Amino acid sequence: MEAEINLSESLEDYLEAIFNLIKENGSARVTDIANYLEIAASSVNQGLKKLNQEGLISQEKYGPIKLTEAGLKAAEKIRCKHQILYLFLNKTLGVSEKNADHDACSIEHALSEESFNKMVDYLIKNDYIKEQNCAFKLKAEKEDKKMAAELMLDKVKVGSKAEVVRIQSKGRLKRKLMDMGLNRGASIEVKGKAPMGDPIEVKVRGYSLSLRRDEAAEILVKEV
C-alpha cells in the first residue's frame, strides 16, 4: 500500500502551481512559479528542495521542474480537491466564479476529509458532476485503500496488530467469538501461529486466546 505523503499548505501550493504551469505552458521554472504565486524566487527554491526530498519533483541543473509519478498523483489530488470546492461553492451556493475560485484556494488546506467527502457525495447525488470528473476517481481510490486495509484475521501476520471490523459468521459461532471479546472495535495482536497456521494465538483485551484457523477466517479486521 502506498504511504500517504503529508504536505504543508505552502508545499501543496507549489505542487499545484507546478501542475497548472506544466498543463498550461508545457513547463515550469522557478521564475514561473514565483510569478504564479506572487512570491520571491528564494522562497520557491526552498519549497522545491523539500518537494525534491519527498521524491515529488525532479530537476536538472537550470532546467525546468518535472513532476515525478508520485508528484503527479499528489498534484492531481490537490487540484481535484480545488475543483470540488469550486463546484460546491459555485453550483450549490451560487458564489461567483471569481470568488468561488479564490475561496476554494483559501479553504482547501483546512477542510477536513469528512467535510470534503460529504461535499463530493452531495455533488454526485445531485448530478453536479459526471463520471469523468476526478471526484469519482478519488472515491474509487479511497474504497480500494479501505478494502486493501481490511482482511480476515487468519491472514494477519504474526506480530501485527489489528482492529475488529465485524464477524462474518452467524448464529452460534458468532456468539462464541463475541463472548470471547472479539467485538467490533476490539484490538487484537497476533502472537503466533502453529506450523500449519492452525491454531492461531492472539491477544485480546489483555488475555490470550487460541483460535482455530476457520474461526479466525470469519473475523474481518483492519491492520493498525
C-alpha angles and dihedrals in degrees: 000000000000116000116240114246113217111206130187120245092258094049090051088052091052092048093049091047091052091048093050094045093051090048093048102035105017094244144042127215132177094260091048091053092045091052092044093053095032094233136120120283089233090062090049091053091054091050093048090052090057093045089051091051089053089053093243100119139026130201135178116217109290089352131120121280115256129196117235119221090265090046092052092051092048092047092049090053092049091048091047091053089053091050093050092050091047092051093047093051095042102038103033102029099031095234112164117261093248095049093040090056093046094046092047088058091050099050104030092089096047100043116109120237090242093056092046092050090050090053091051091050091049094049092048093046092052095044095244089133130038132217094269090061116110090239091076090054091050091050091049091050091050091051091048091051091048092051092045091053092052122074141147116278093243088064095054113108123241110269094026126119127220143173124232113249098177144320111252098199126084136219124003097003092050091050091048092052092046091050087054089060098260095133126144110289095021114141117235132189119195105224101177150332132220116247092266093040094257123134109024120208115215137171117226128173092348100310136086126251133189112215129187113238093245089053092051089049088064094058117086113204140169120225117241 
